[in-house]
Each structure stands twice: as structure tokens, then as C-alpha cells.
Amino acid sequence: MRNLKEDALKASDKKAALGPDIDLGSYHSDMVPHNYIEDLTSLSETDKKRMIISGVDANERERCGTFVQKDTTVIHSRSKQEGLEIIPIKKALEECDWIHEYYWKLASVDADKYTARAELDLHNGYVIRALPGSKTIYPVQACLYIEKDGLSQHVHNIIIAEEGSELHMITGCATSPHAKRGLHVGISEFYVKKNAKLSFTMIHNWAEEMAVRPRSVGRVEEGGLFLNNYICMRPVKSLQMYPTTHLVGKGATARFYSLLVGSPGSEMDVGGRVFLKAEETRAEIISRAITNSGNIVARGDLIGEVNGVKAHLECKGLILNGGSIHAIPELTGKADGVEMSHEAAVGKIAQEEILYLMSRGLSEDEATSTIVRGFLSVDIPGLPLQLKAEIDRAVEASDKDVL
Amino acid sequence: MLLIEDLKVELAGKEILKHIDLEIPQGETHILFGPNGSGKTSLLMTIMGYPQYKVTHGKIVFKGQDITNLPVNERARLGIGMSYQRPPTIHGVKTSQMVKICAGKGREVDVETLAGKVNFTDFLGRDINDGFSGGEIKRSELLQLMAQDPTLLLFDEPESGVDLENMSLIGTTIGQLLQRDFQIDPVKSQKEKIKERKRMGLIITHTGFILDYITADKGQLLFKGEMTCSSNPREIFRCISEVGYEECVKCAI
């Protein structure tokens, strides 16, 4: 433990490799107390509304557990299913010995000042663990909510899918209408064990003056599947993340999907990196970016280290109304017999497609909206229907803003 | 009725249609002949209202309304529909969704049943036109037209890239769309049924195969941007097949 603190201290001013530097001193990070609530429906209507657009339902319909953190404080944490543990991370660090086998074991505490900050001034976060062989029927939902204006929120999350388990998660991050400016630092470590399946869908709904610095690393063992979906379609001032996954066991698979919409004033630098370190591992990174005067950097990096791995990267961008999209797909093959490919395209909506739809009776706006929705509708195999519906809803909701 | 008067059209600054007069009365189907590059597709695209085809002279009147300057979607709403030769792929837009779009708001169509008629149910879940073969494109276009239910149907080479087996299905379907299929009717005589035809058609063909499946009232020959002949479609087709376009248009010069 002392080591972590020391390493973090040394890195407390270390600028990140990517993204604009953020002055941590310009935010406050004191604890903001909130009462624990047993019944989520007692949340204010405003909060409920903000949460639902991020896929977090206060009525817990078709959810098997919920974790909600408001500002710095956990206000709800409960599992409704046997074999599923939901524990605030501070509690886990105090009470569960096993957590130390996971805490900061994938992400580096001294990667940059944001990881350092999450160690030195941890507010809370969740540990969600599916016990061996357990299968969740419905998704678990987690919400990291910022209400206090000017707050720098520091969370650390650990998600563990034990051997043979199946876990589906939806995480919504959102700000209340009162919070205009803030910083969210979120560390996430994903452990997908042998033959386990983890799907993790994250929907972000930030505010125009929010800076967001997630730091995620995952590890997938033999026969495991890690499905990671990221959706950010609302304005954000600065978002930078480059989640990394290590496929370490035979036949492990990672699939990353991201849907981004860059609004005016938004700077997004989002990517995914997968190391294919074991035989027969597979990886796929698919991103769709639309800009409407925002600036988006869409990265993707696949590193094939052993013979016989297969990986594909697909990066498509649509410039609707000014702004920029910079697609940076990267492939590195380090062994004979790797099969890796990428496909990148940045452009505008083809006039031919608009006219085709207009000749079937749609107005120009309807045609454009149909094409944009189509562009954002990516088939994600293996995703439960409830989560598919949440993604569709997010796309639907953003539709009006984009056009 | 579709009426085109002394139409001149430019594409990218170049005059591609020099002088077009055309009249398709209600219930009639005309066949449009012409060598490659004569302007057949351009004429269809101009009738449909594609903005890159600039009308510099003359007018297009449909159902008594001057539509020369109407946008594409308003022409579609008035009842003009087109079967394209090479329609674009739209990723993420499923064929079934496209059929519903064609049916329009507030009109319910049974997508599965319609698709069954052109043997296309297996494609409903696929992105529209994505990787479709020649024959699949035609069936998809017909399916969309069935849902759209226009009164003037424009067909751009409905038989191109279609194998023999599908040709019969496509030909018969076009016949039905244009109300040109014959069935025994206990109440009405065939003559009455022909008289009741509302649908109009304009069909581009190179091979003439379509004439084996449907009857047509007139053939039109387009040559170097001008209508050069209007006559019995089979006669024009025969003339072109036996003596070629150059010889066939001589009578117009």
C-alpha cells in the first residue's frame, strides 16, 4: 500500500500522453455528503431523468443490481441476485483481503496525474463481481453522478467475472443540470476469467464544461469474452480515454464498439487498444464518430504478438456540419501468421443516399436523420436486448441534438 | 398523365437532353429505347427530380401540376416512383425499414407478405443494397415500389443482370404493378379492366426481354438527347435488332 501512495505522489504532476492537460487545482474535491437511500424511486425527478438517459433506471426494471454514487458518496449499492456482489470499493479495501489481488494490478497508479489523483484522493467507486459459474439474467446498473458544480470526482471500479460466469453491466455517467463544470477521473479494471463472459456498456451524458479522464485496463483469460461498448453523444468539453485490454489466454476475445458525437466545443480523443498475447485470440474494434462542429480523434491499436491471432479495426467518421475527425488506426504484428486488418473512412453523407430516400418519400431532413441513425446502428452480437434498447434510446435521444 | 414539353437538360454544364416531347396518358406504359449514352437514364432522373439534372428549358407536368421545379420527395408524394439500376447502399438501414419508409407515414404494409411476392424475405434483415446481386437489386427495387404504390413507375433497365429464372418473376411483377396482368374476372370484361388502368410506366430496355412479359402502348426512341421516334414498341425493337440504331433513327433526320 505504501508503494502505491509513493508512486502516486511521484506522478501527481505527470501530464498524460494524450489529450489537453487539465489543471487539477481548478476543481475542488472535498467529500460531498449525501444520504444513503434504500429506495431509488425516492430520487428527485430531475436526477431520475438524467440517469435514465444514461441507461440507469431508478425503478430497477430488468436490472439485477444497482450501484449509485452521487458526487463523492455512494448512495445506493445492492445486488438483487445470488452470485453477484456489489461493494463500494472503499468498503472492499477495508473488508475484503482478496481485493488487493486486483486493485491497481492492471492499471498503473503512476500512468499520469489522473491515475495518481485517483489513488491519493479516492472518493469511492464500485467492485462488481460475478461468482464462478453465476449468470446474471438482467444487467447490473451503475451510475456515477455529479451534482456539485466544480467538483473533481475520483472513482476506482473493479469488475470481476469469475470463471464460467456471465455478467452484463450498464454504467451511466451523468451530471445533474446544476453541475456545469467538473472533472471526472475514473479508473476501471476488468478481470474476465476462464470461459467467462463480460459485457460492459457505458453511456456518458456530461455537461458542456466537463473534463473526463477515464483510465481502463482489462485482462481476458482462456476462452473469455469481453464486450465493451462506449457511447458518448452529448456535449463534453474534453474527453480523453484509451482503454487497453490484454488477451492472455487461448481463444480469448475482445470486442470494442464506440459511438461518438462531437458537439460544438467538444474535444474527444477516444480509442481502444488490444494486445493479443495468446494463441487463437480475437479482437475487433469498431468505432463510429459523427461531428457537428466538434473535434474528434478516433484511435485504435491492435498488437498481435503470437501466430494465428485475428484482429480487425474499423473506424468510420461522418462530418455533418464542420469540425474535424482524425482517425488513427494502428496495427502491429509481432509474429508470423497474424491476420490483422483495418478500415478507416471519414466523409460526409452521400447526396446519392439522401436522394434515394427522398425518392421514396422522405423529406431531406428525414433522409439525413435516417442515414445518421443507420450509421450509428452497429450490430453488436452477444449483447442482451435490454442493453441494445438502451443504446438505441441513446442514439434516438441524440438524434435531435445532432441535426 | 405525364406531359413533357420541349425539355432541355444540363448535367455538369453539358447539355444531355436537347429536345424532349413526351406524353404518357393515364393507364399507358411506354418503352424507352436508345443506345448507351443517349440520355435515357438522364430523362428518368430528370422526371424523378434529381437536382444535378438542370432543366434549362421546357416543362414537366404530372397530373395537371407543373412539377419542373419540385424536389424529389414531393414528386414521390405526388405518385412518381423509380426502380433504379444501381441504387446506393445505406449502411444500418435495413431492407424491411426501407419498405416501411416507402409505404409512407400512417400507411401500414405487411412487409413479410410483400417480400414473399418477390421471393425476398431472407433479405429483409440486411442493409439495403449491401452486396446485393443484379437480380437481388431488382427484386428489392420492386418490393419498394410495391410498398410505395406510385401511379407513374419509372424502370431503369429492369432486366439488366437478371438470370432467366428471376426474369420471369421480375417481368410478371412489373406487369402486375402496371396493371397489365390478365386474369379471368367474373364481373368485368378485359376491355373494362384495361379502361380502368390508372398506372403509367416508362421502361428503359436494351434487351427487349421485358416485352415478353408485359404489353406496352408505345415505344419511344431516344438518340443523342432527342426523341426521334414514337411508334409500336415491338416494331422499334425489331428495327433496332435487325438494322441497328443508326439506321433506325434515319427516318427522324
Interface residues (C-beta under 8 A of the other chain):
Chain A: A350 E352 E353 L355 Y356 L357 M358 S359 R360 G361 L362 S363 E364 A367 T370 I371 R373 G374 F375 L376 S377 V378
Chain B: M48 G49 Y50 P51 P71 V72 N73 R75 A76 R77 G81 M82 Y84 P87 P88 I90 H91 G92 V93 M98 I101 C102 G104 D127 Q144 Q148
